[in-house]
Amino acid sequence: MIKLLLSSLLIYLISIPAFSQESSVWKDYPNLGIMLYKVILDDVPEELNNYQNPQFELSKLTTTENKVLNSIKIRYNVKTDVMECRIGSQHSIIKSPEKLKEVNINGKRFEYKKYLVKRDTTSGYLQKIYGGGQKIYAKYYIPLTNGKLDFQKPKSYYLVQTETELPTKISSANALLSRFYKNFIKQANEFEKNNQLNLKSPPDFEKLLTYLDHLSKDIVASR
């Protein structure tokens, strides 16, 4: 009996910090007005392909007022263009993304922005993959196959934003390289080949952009 009581007390003491941490984060949500309680079904096989990251990953939110909220797990639902959140057993979705500066999902940075596709303006979550002289984003989407949504795997395209423009869809990664890195096409091709990169994949394209950025800075520094 004594052992049972001691075990129960130990579990209780261990759980206090975690509960306090989650509660301190959760209590801020109503004041920020960015969350909406939502029943989310976990690990439904036919639904998992809707997500850019099927599992909830450790994340943080930064508001437009630079308030940072940690201890959140988030996954991005590509089909609905919604961020689904989990803290402990609580589930919610971000209902007011315009109040956020950034959603950081395990190092992947998403911003909710207006953007242009074929002269049409819309809004949604874009993943920021480069932030140099021009910002480069990836937009995930569920493709159409024979007039029907193909949920096998989300695809993506790229957008570019200069200081005075909205992010604008660009036809391909190679078109972007020709526009902004025309003096480094040879090096880009070699790096892509040597590292077996798929430029249609945002993580691979980000590696190439990082390499080209360092390359251009090294050349400027050597002059």
Backbone as CSV, one residue per row, in Angstrom:
resi,resn,N_x,N_y,N_z,CA_x,CA_y,CA_z,C_x,C_y,C_z
1,MET,0.824,-1.200,0.000,0.000,0.000,0.000,0.863,1.256,0.000
2,ILE,1.914,1.231,0.861,2.817,2.387,0.941,3.523,2.605,-0.387
3,LYS,3.968,1.479,-1.013,4.635,1.590,-2.318,3.704,2.197,-3.351
4,LEU,2.432,1.793,-3.302,1.449,2.313,-4.256,1.243,3.811,-4.065
5,LEU,1.166,4.243,-2.805,0.995,5.670,-2.516,2.206,6.471,-2.976
6,LEU,3.410,5.925,-2.720,4.634,6.612,-3.136,4.704,6.732,-4.651
7,SER,4.315,5.663,-5.365,4.328,5.691,-6.832,3.359,6.732,-7.356
8,SER,2.165,6.789,-6.753,1.159,7.769,-7.173,1.651,9.179,-6.932
9,LEU,2.308,9.405,-5.767,2.841,10.725,-5.445,3.923,11.129,-6.420
10,LEU,4.791,10.190,-6.782,5.874,10.472,-7.726,5.323,10.876,-9.086
11,ILE,4.316,10.126,-9.578,3.701,10.448,-10.864,3.070,11.831,-10.822
12,TYR,2.424,12.150,-9.702,1.776,13.455,-9.547,2.795,14.590,-9.597
13,LEU,3.914,14.404,-8.868,4.939,15.445,-8.824,5.586,15.654,-10.182
14,ILE,5.807,14.568,-10.928,6.416,14.670,-12.256,5.485,15.386,-13.217
15,SER,4.186,15.153,-13.071,3.221,15.708,-14.022,2.961,17.185,-13.803
16,ILE,3.268,17.717,-12.600,2.967,19.124,-12.313,3.661,20.092,-13.254
17,PRO,5.009,19.985,-13.472,5.663,20.946,-14.381,5.086,20.916,-15.782
18,ALA,4.841,19.711,-16.321,4.316,19.604,-17.679,2.936,20.220,-17.760
19,PHE,2.084,19.939,-16.763,0.729,20.486,-16.772,0.775,22.004,-16.656
20,SER,1.652,22.507,-15.765,1.755,23.958,-15.587,2.215,24.638,-16.853
21,GLN,3.195,24.012,-17.541,3.716,24.589,-18.770,2.629,24.654,-19.833
22,GLU,1.883,23.546,-19.981,0.833,23.523,-20.983,-0.272,24.510,-20.634
23,SER,-0.634,24.590,-19.339,-1.703,25.487,-18.931,-1.306,26.934,-19.151
24,SER,-0.034,27.276,-18.864,0.408,28.659,-19.028,0.359,29.084,-20.484
25,VAL,0.607,28.139,-21.390,0.510,28.457,-22.810,-0.952,28.556,-23.219
26,TRP,-1.734,27.578,-22.793,-3.132,27.488,-23.222,-3.945,28.698,-22.761
27,LYS,-3.664,29.239,-21.567,-4.472,30.328,-21.023,-4.333,31.606,-21.837
28,ASP,-3.249,31.725,-22.623,-3.054,32.929,-23.424,-3.908,32.937,-24.685
29,TYR,-4.356,31.771,-25.127,-5.040,31.683,-26.412,-6.321,32.509,-26.490
30,PRO,-7.211,32.446,-25.464,-8.436,33.241,-25.580,-8.174,34.736,-25.728
31,ASN,-7.137,35.230,-25.034,-6.818,36.656,-25.111,-6.302,37.048,-26.492
32,LEU,-5.578,36.130,-27.139,-5.023,36.425,-28.462,-6.076,36.298,-29.555
33,GLY,-7.105,35.511,-29.304,-8.182,35.371,-30.272,-7.764,34.706,-31.565
34,ILE,-6.818,33.763,-31.498,-6.343,33.131,-32.737,-6.729,31.663,-32.826
35,MET,-7.298,31.108,-31.740,-7.567,29.677,-31.710,-9.063,29.380,-31.675
36,LEU,-9.425,28.235,-32.163,-10.795,27.741,-32.116,-10.740,26.262,-31.772
37,TYR,-11.482,25.845,-30.726,-11.486,24.434,-30.337,-12.009,23.593,-31.496
38,LYS,-11.398,22.450,-31.691,-11.756,21.610,-32.831,-11.556,20.143,-32.464
39,VAL,-12.503,19.311,-32.841,-12.317,17.867,-32.695,-11.504,17.383,-33.883
40,ILE,-10.324,16.835,-33.616,-9.416,16.379,-34.674,-9.225,14.877,-34.524
41,LEU,-9.489,14.143,-35.585,-9.304,12.697,-35.562,-7.855,12.373,-35.896
42,ASP,-7.163,11.742,-34.960,-5.748,11.401,-35.157,-5.595,10.138,-35.990
43,ASP,-4.608,10.171,-36.867,-4.127,8.966,-37.542,-5.225,8.196,-38.274
44,VAL,-6.082,8.920,-38.984,-7.041,8.275,-39.870,-6.323,8.054,-41.197
45,PRO,-6.064,6.794,-41.597,-5.200,6.507,-42.753,-5.553,7.291,-44.011
46,GLU,-6.854,7.397,-44.330,-7.225,8.060,-45.574,-7.042,9.574,-45.506
47,GLU,-6.827,10.100,-44.294,-6.669,11.546,-44.137,-5.202,11.980,-44.059
48,LEU,-4.291,11.055,-43.751,-2.914,11.444,-43.464,-2.223,12.102,-44.649
49,ASN,-2.601,11.734,-45.863,-1.960,12.318,-47.041,-2.393,13.762,-47.287
50,ASN,-3.338,14.256,-46.498,-3.750,15.656,-46.613,-2.709,16.599,-46.015
51,TYR,-1.735,16.042,-45.299,-0.851,16.865,-44.486,0.547,16.987,-45.076
52,GLN,1.132,18.167,-44.889,2.529,18.360,-45.245,3.410,17.629,-44.234
53,ASN,2.978,17.598,-42.979,3.643,16.830,-41.923,2.572,16.055,-41.180
54,PRO,2.347,14.767,-41.515,1.226,14.011,-40.948,1.208,13.942,-39.424
55,GLN,2.376,13.913,-38.792,2.434,13.855,-37.343,2.526,15.269,-36.761
56,PHE,1.900,15.476,-35.601,2.042,16.751,-34.899,3.507,16.921,-34.489
57,GLU,4.104,18.052,-34.845,5.513,18.296,-34.550,5.673,19.500,-33.627
58,LEU,6.728,19.466,-32.821,6.997,20.554,-31.881,7.120,21.873,-32.638
59,SER,6.387,22.874,-32.189,6.270,24.116,-32.950,6.186,25.318,-32.014
60,LYS,6.234,26.497,-32.618,5.987,27.723,-31.870,5.309,28.739,-32.781
61,LEU,4.543,29.625,-32.159,3.845,30.678,-32.881,4.435,32.020,-32.491
62,THR,4.587,32.916,-33.464,4.996,34.288,-33.200,3.900,35.206,-33.713
63,THR,3.325,36.017,-32.826,2.236,36.892,-33.221,2.781,38.158,-33.877
64,THR,1.889,38.941,-34.470,2.306,40.205,-35.091,2.822,41.196,-34.053
65,GLU,2.514,40.924,-32.775,3.026,41.757,-31.680,4.282,41.150,-31.065
66,ASN,4.866,40.180,-31.770,6.106,39.517,-31.355,5.975,38.743,-30.046
67,LYS,4.787,38.265,-29.740,4.601,37.369,-28.599,4.829,35.951,-29.089
68,VAL,5.660,35.198,-28.377,6.022,33.842,-28.795,5.333,32.830,-27.884
69,LEU,4.673,31.857,-28.506,4.017,30.778,-27.775,4.702,29.461,-28.129
70,ASN,5.240,28.797,-27.109,5.926,27.521,-27.304,5.064,26.369,-26.782
71,SER,5.672,25.199,-26.691,5.025,23.999,-26.140,3.770,23.616,-26.916
72,ILE,3.785,23.824,-28.209,2.651,23.495,-29.060,3.111,22.460,-30.085
73,LYS,2.227,21.541,-30.428,2.500,20.627,-31.531,1.504,20.930,-32.646
74,ILE,2.024,21.066,-33.864,1.202,21.524,-34.990,1.453,20.655,-36.210
75,ARG,0.421,20.459,-37.001,0.588,19.878,-38.331,-0.212,20.728,-39.311
76,TYR,0.291,20.806,-40.547,-0.315,21.654,-41.565,-1.192,20.824,-42.490
77,ASN,-2.494,21.109,-42.473,-3.444,20.424,-43.334,-3.468,21.133,-44.688
78,VAL,-2.854,20.517,-45.687,-2.735,21.133,-47.006,-4.103,21.246,-47.676
79,LYS,-4.937,20.247,-47.496,-6.245,20.230,-48.152,-7.082,21.431,-47.745
80,THR,-7.132,21.718,-46.443,-7.958,22.815,-45.942,-7.171,24.103,-45.726
81,ASP,-5.842,24.053,-45.891,-4.963,25.207,-45.652,-5.144,25.731,-44.232
82,VAL,-5.103,24.804,-43.283,-5.335,25.136,-41.878,-4.236,24.509,-41.021
83,MET,-3.816,25.233,-39.984,-2.881,24.696,-39.003,-3.665,24.070,-37.856
84,GLU,-3.430,22.768,-37.631,-4.078,22.045,-36.548,-3.096,21.930,-35.381
85,CYS,-3.576,22.207,-34.168,-2.697,22.296,-33.008,-3.102,21.310,-31.926
86,ARG,-2.109,20.904,-31.145,-2.365,20.007,-30.024,-1.477,20.390,-28.855
87,ILE,-2.095,20.568,-27.703,-1.370,20.774,-26.450,-1.937,19.785,-25.458
88,GLY,-1.147,18.788,-25.090,-1.664,17.739,-24.240,-2.803,17.026,-24.951
89,SER,-3.961,16.991,-24.327,-5.139,16.365,-24.938,-6.035,17.376,-25.645
90,GLN,-5.659,18.649,-25.610,-6.468,19.697,-26.222,-6.142,19.833,-27.708
91,HIS,-7.178,19.982,-28.542,-6.997,20.208,-29.969,-7.654,21.518,-30.371
92,SER,-7.071,22.180,-31.341,-7.654,23.409,-31.858,-7.096,23.658,-33.250
93,ILE,-7.665,24.642,-33.925,-7.110,25.118,-35.189,-6.860,26.613,-35.064
94,ILE,-5.957,27.128,-35.878,-5.717,28.567,-35.897,-6.799,29.202,-36.752
95,LYS,-7.670,29.980,-36.135,-8.803,30.559,-36.853,-8.500,31.964,-37.376
96,SER,-7.487,32.622,-36.825,-7.151,33.989,-37.247,-5.667,34.075,-37.596
97,PRO,-5.247,33.434,-38.692,-3.812,33.406,-39.031,-3.231,34.780,-39.338
98,GLU,-4.092,35.744,-39.682,-3.591,37.088,-39.975,-3.016,37.767,-38.731
99,LYS,-3.279,37.204,-37.543,-2.723,37.757,-36.311,-1.348,37.182,-36.001
100,LEU,-0.864,36.291,-36.862,0.437,35.655,-36.635,1.478,36.153,-37.636
101,LYS,2.680,36.324,-37.145,3.809,36.659,-38.011,4.398,35.398,-38.615
102,GLU,4.445,34.324,-37.814,5.081,33.095,-38.290,4.600,31.892,-37.486
103,VAL,4.481,30.765,-38.181,4.265,29.467,-37.547,5.508,28.636,-37.846
104,ASN,6.222,28.257,-36.813,7.464,27.492,-36.979,7.208,26.056,-36.549
105,ILE,7.160,25.144,-37.546,6.903,23.739,-37.270,8.211,22.969,-37.380
106,ASN,8.825,22.705,-36.229,10.069,21.932,-36.189,11.118,22.506,-37.146
107,GLY,11.225,23.834,-37.158,12.230,24.506,-37.988,11.724,24.964,-39.344
108,LYS,10.559,24.473,-39.778,9.979,24.909,-41.051,9.100,26.128,-40.791
109,ARG,9.390,27.228,-41.490,8.716,28.501,-41.201,7.578,28.754,-42.192
110,PHE,6.393,28.963,-41.662,5.224,29.260,-42.481,4.704,30.660,-42.155
111,GLU,4.296,31.386,-43.181,3.677,32.690,-43.017,2.343,32.702,-43.755
112,TYR,1.346,33.326,-43.143,0.050,33.467,-43.801,0.052,34.796,-44.547
113,LYS,-0.033,34.734,-45.893,0.176,35.929,-46.692,-0.775,35.983,-47.884
114,LYS,-0.965,37.200,-48.385,-1.591,37.355,-49.696,-0.532,37.055,-50.745
115,TYR,-0.932,36.423,-51.856,0.017,36.127,-52.919,-0.702,36.092,-54.263
116,LEU,0.093,36.105,-55.337,-0.435,36.162,-56.695,-0.178,34.862,-57.448
117,VAL,-1.220,34.366,-58.097,-1.103,33.233,-59.003,-1.880,33.596,-60.264
118,LYS,-1.158,33.800,-61.393,-1.779,34.182,-62.660,-2.662,35.425,-62.498
119,ARG,-2.126,36.434,-61.822,-2.785,37.730,-61.612,-3.961,37.685,-60.651
120,ASP,-4.249,36.532,-60.110,-5.318,36.410,-59.120,-4.712,36.467,-57.719
121,THR,-5.292,37.301,-56.856,-4.805,37.429,-55.483,-5.581,36.509,-54.560
122,THR,-4.870,35.781,-53.735,-5.499,34.918,-52.741,-4.652,34.955,-51.474
123,SER,-5.089,34.283,-50.436,-4.339,34.242,-49.181,-4.182,32.802,-48.720
124,GLY,-3.090,32.520,-48.034,-2.874,31.173,-47.527,-1.510,31.048,-46.880
125,TYR,-1.214,29.849,-46.405,0.067,29.584,-45.761,1.137,29.289,-46.806
126,LEU,2.252,30.008,-46.706,3.411,29.784,-47.557,4.588,29.393,-46.672
127,GLN,5.376,28.415,-47.118,6.581,28.046,-46.375,7.748,28.875,-46.885
128,LYS,8.367,29.615,-45.994,9.505,30.453,-46.365,10.761,29.589,-46.429
129,ILE,11.372,29.520,-47.622,12.565,28.686,-47.753,13.828,29.509,-47.992
130,TYR,13.663,30.826,-48.220,14.842,31.679,-48.399,14.438,33.117,-48.124
131,GLY,15.326,33.866,-47.459,14.991,35.239,-47.102,16.097,36.236,-47.348
132,GLY,16.758,36.149,-48.504,17.831,37.078,-48.834,17.299,38.355,-49.460
133,GLY,17.923,38.805,-50.559,17.475,40.012,-51.253,16.040,39.900,-51.722
134,GLN,15.625,38.693,-52.056,14.234,38.406,-52.362,13.803,37.210,-51.520
135,LYS,12.551,37.220,-51.109,12.039,36.111,-50.311,11.473,35.058,-51.244
136,ILE,11.770,33.800,-50.948,11.286,32.697,-51.775,10.447,31.767,-50.898
137,TYR,9.263,31.455,-51.378,8.314,30.638,-50.635,7.934,29.396,-51.441
138,ALA,7.458,28.400,-50.719,6.859,27.221,-51.346,5.400,27.147,-50.909
139,LYS,4.522,26.864,-51.860,3.109,26.681,-51.556,2.732,25.234,-51.814
140,TYR,2.236,24.539,-50.778,1.813,23.148,-50.925,0.353,23.091,-51.374
141,TYR,0.029,22.093,-52.173,-1.341,21.938,-52.645,-1.615,20.472,-52.975
142,ILE,-2.905,20.128,-53.045,-3.325,18.790,-53.459,-3.595,18.856,-54.964
143,PRO,-2.870,18.097,-55.785,-3.019,18.200,-57.240,-4.310,17.562,-57.749
144,LEU,-4.716,17.989,-58.937,-5.863,17.399,-59.619,-5.376,16.364,-60.625
145,THR,-5.970,15.192,-60.622,-5.683,14.148,-61.606,-7.002,13.700,-62.223
146,ASN,-7.130,13.913,-63.525,-8.376,13.581,-64.231,-9.589,14.249,-63.581
147,GLY,-9.393,15.497,-63.188,-10.494,16.270,-62.624,-10.815,15.978,-61.176
148,LYS,-10.012,15.094,-60.517,-10.256,14.758,-59.125,-9.009,15.038,-58.295
149,LEU,-9.229,15.402,-57.009,-8.100,15.642,-56.127,-7.331,14.350,-55.898
150,ASP,-5.999,14.423,-56.051,-5.123,13.271,-55.860,-4.427,13.416,-54.506
151,PHE,-4.845,12.625,-53.527,-4.357,12.786,-52.165,-3.114,11.948,-51.858
152,GLN,-2.500,11.339,-52.871,-1.361,10.479,-52.610,-0.208,11.220,-51.949
153,LYS,0.027,12.460,-52.398,1.110,13.246,-51.804,0.962,14.710,-52.202
154,PRO,0.977,15.630,-51.215,0.905,17.052,-51.562,2.078,17.467,-52.447
155,LYS,1.810,18.343,-53.406,2.866,18.893,-54.253,3.071,20.359,-53.901
156,SER,3.986,21.010,-54.588,4.285,22.399,-54.252,4.758,23.164,-55.482
157,TYR,4.658,24.477,-55.396,5.272,25.364,-56.382,5.923,26.517,-55.630
158,TYR,6.694,27.338,-56.355,7.469,28.380,-55.706,6.942,29.765,-56.038
159,LEU,7.150,30.674,-55.080,6.783,32.080,-55.258,7.957,32.944,-54.842
160,VAL,8.043,34.115,-55.472,9.116,35.063,-55.171,8.500,36.388,-54.751
161,GLN,9.083,37.005,-53.725,8.625,38.316,-53.275,9.805,39.263,-53.160
162,THR,9.728,40.402,-53.873,10.690,41.477,-53.669,10.093,42.438,-52.642
163,GLU,10.800,43.516,-52.338,10.355,44.425,-51.280,9.015,45.083,-51.587
164,THR,8.711,45.318,-52.836,7.524,46.090,-53.192,6.405,45.245,-53.790
165,GLU,6.544,43.926,-53.798,5.562,43.065,-54.456,4.952,42.061,-53.485
166,LEU,3.802,41.522,-53.900,3.272,40.346,-53.231,4.057,39.130,-53.714
167,PRO,4.139,38.062,-52.910,4.736,36.831,-53.424,4.002,36.407,-54.700
168,THR,4.773,36.086,-55.740,4.193,35.768,-57.045,4.693,34.418,-57.515
169,LYS,3.759,33.582,-57.979,4.126,32.249,-58.440,5.071,32.342,-59.627
170,ILE,6.117,31.507,-59.600,7.059,31.440,-60.705,6.952,30.039,-61.323
171,SER,7.182,29.949,-62.615,6.845,28.721,-63.341,7.621,27.492,-62.872
172,SER,8.879,27.669,-62.458,9.688,26.518,-62.040,10.900,26.979,-61.256
173,ALA,11.564,26.033,-60.626,12.799,26.342,-59.903,13.870,26.854,-60.857
174,ASN,13.961,26.248,-62.038,14.972,26.671,-63.012,14.709,28.089,-63.512
175,ALA,13.430,28.451,-63.664,13.095,29.818,-64.077,13.529,30.804,-63.004
176,LEU,13.376,30.421,-61.756,13.801,31.284,-60.654,15.319,31.443,-60.654
177,LEU,16.029,30.337,-60.876,17.496,30.402,-60.912,17.976,31.283,-62.062
178,SER,17.337,31.173,-63.222,17.728,31.976,-64.383,17.491,33.464,-64.139
179,ARG,16.499,33.757,-63.343,16.154,35.159,-63.077,17.071,35.799,-62.045
180,PHE,17.387,35.056,-60.973,18.118,35.664,-59.861,19.564,35.164,-59.716
181,TYR,19.898,34.057,-60.364,21.243,33.486,-60.206,21.836,33.135,-61.565
182,LYS,21.606,33.964,-62.565,22.047,33.640,-63.925,23.564,33.514,-64.044
183,ASN,24.304,34.153,-63.136,25.770,34.048,-63.175,26.297,32.794,-62.481
184,PHE,25.384,32.011,-61.894,25.810,30.825,-61.143,25.112,29.557,-61.627
185,ILE,24.622,29.577,-62.860,23.878,28.411,-63.365,24.767,27.168,-63.413
186,LYS,26.015,27.325,-63.858,26.924,26.184,-63.934,27.153,25.577,-62.551
187,GLN,27.437,26.432,-61.579,27.664,25.944,-60.212,26.404,25.308,-59.633
188,ALA,25.255,25.888,-59.968,23.984,25.351,-59.474,23.749,23.953,-60.029
189,ASN,24.008,23.779,-61.326,23.822,22.469,-61.950,24.761,21.423,-61.350
190,GLU,26.004,21.814,-61.099,26.969,20.887,-60.512,26.572,20.491,-59.094
191,PHE,26.126,21.473,-58.310,25.718,21.203,-56.931,24.484,20.305,-56.904
192,GLU,23.559,20.566,-57.807,22.339,19.755,-57.902,22.682,18.303,-58.243
193,LYS,23.592,18.126,-59.212,23.978,16.785,-59.633,24.766,16.049,-58.556
194,ASN,25.757,16.725,-57.973,26.624,16.090,-56.979,25.874,15.689,-55.715
195,ASN,24.821,16.421,-55.402,24.068,16.146,-54.177,22.730,15.460,-54.441
196,GLN,22.524,15.092,-55.722,21.312,14.370,-56.123,20.041,15.057,-55.608
197,LEU,19.945,16.342,-55.915,18.811,17.142,-55.445,17.637,17.053,-56.419
198,ASN,16.462,17.114,-55.869,15.234,17.232,-56.652,14.683,18.631,-56.414
199,LEU,14.808,19.516,-57.401,14.449,20.914,-57.190,12.951,21.128,-57.047
200,LYS,12.144,20.102,-57.307,10.716,20.210,-57.045,10.400,20.011,-55.563
201,SER,11.400,19.545,-54.824,11.252,19.341,-53.385,11.757,20.579,-52.648
202,PRO,10.899,21.291,-51.890,11.341,22.503,-51.192,12.572,22.322,-50.314
203,PRO,12.721,21.219,-49.540,13.950,21.085,-48.740,15.207,21.015,-49.605
204,ASP,15.139,20.329,-50.744,16.289,20.252,-51.648,16.579,21.603,-52.285
205,PHE,15.525,22.298,-52.694,15.719,23.605,-53.319,16.303,24.593,-52.308
206,GLU,15.898,24.461,-51.054,16.437,25.330,-50.005,17.942,25.102,-49.839
207,LYS,18.382,23.839,-49.936,19.814,23.541,-49.838,20.585,24.229,-50.961
208,LEU,20.032,24.191,-52.166,20.698,24.824,-53.304,20.748,26.337,-53.131
209,LEU,19.669,26.946,-52.697,19.634,28.399,-52.503,20.626,28.832,-51.434
210,THR,20.742,28.043,-50.372,21.711,28.354,-49.317,23.132,28.295,-49.859
211,TYR,23.417,27.279,-50.675,24.733,27.140,-51.302,25.032,28.335,-52.206
212,LEU,24.091,28.729,-53.042,24.301,29.852,-53.960,24.467,31.168,-53.216
213,ASP,23.770,31.296,-52.107,23.901,32.502,-51.295,25.311,32.606,-50.726
214,HIS,25.823,31.487,-50.180,27.203,31.487,-49.650,28.207,31.732,-50.781
215,LEU,27.955,31.148,-51.942,28.857,31.287,-53.071,28.945,32.757,-53.517
216,SER,27.806,33.406,-53.642,27.795,34.809,-54.056,28.455,35.703,-53.032
217,LYS,28.260,35.409,-51.732,28.870,36.215,-50.696,30.391,36.031,-50.684
218,ASP,30.858,34.801,-50.931,32.296,34.547,-50.983,32.954,35.300,-52.135
219,ILE,32.271,35.359,-53.272,32.821,36.076,-54.423,32.901,37.558,-54.148
220,VAL,31.852,38.115,-53.526,31.864,39.543,-53.188,32.964,39.845,-52.190
221,ALA,33.160,38.970,-51.195,34.167,39.187,-50.159,35.575,39.106,-50.722
222,SER,35.773,38.341,-51.777,37.112,38.156,-52.346,37.540,39.297,-53.267
223,ARG,36.615,40.170,-53.600,36.963,41.272,-54.525,37.759,42.358,-53.818
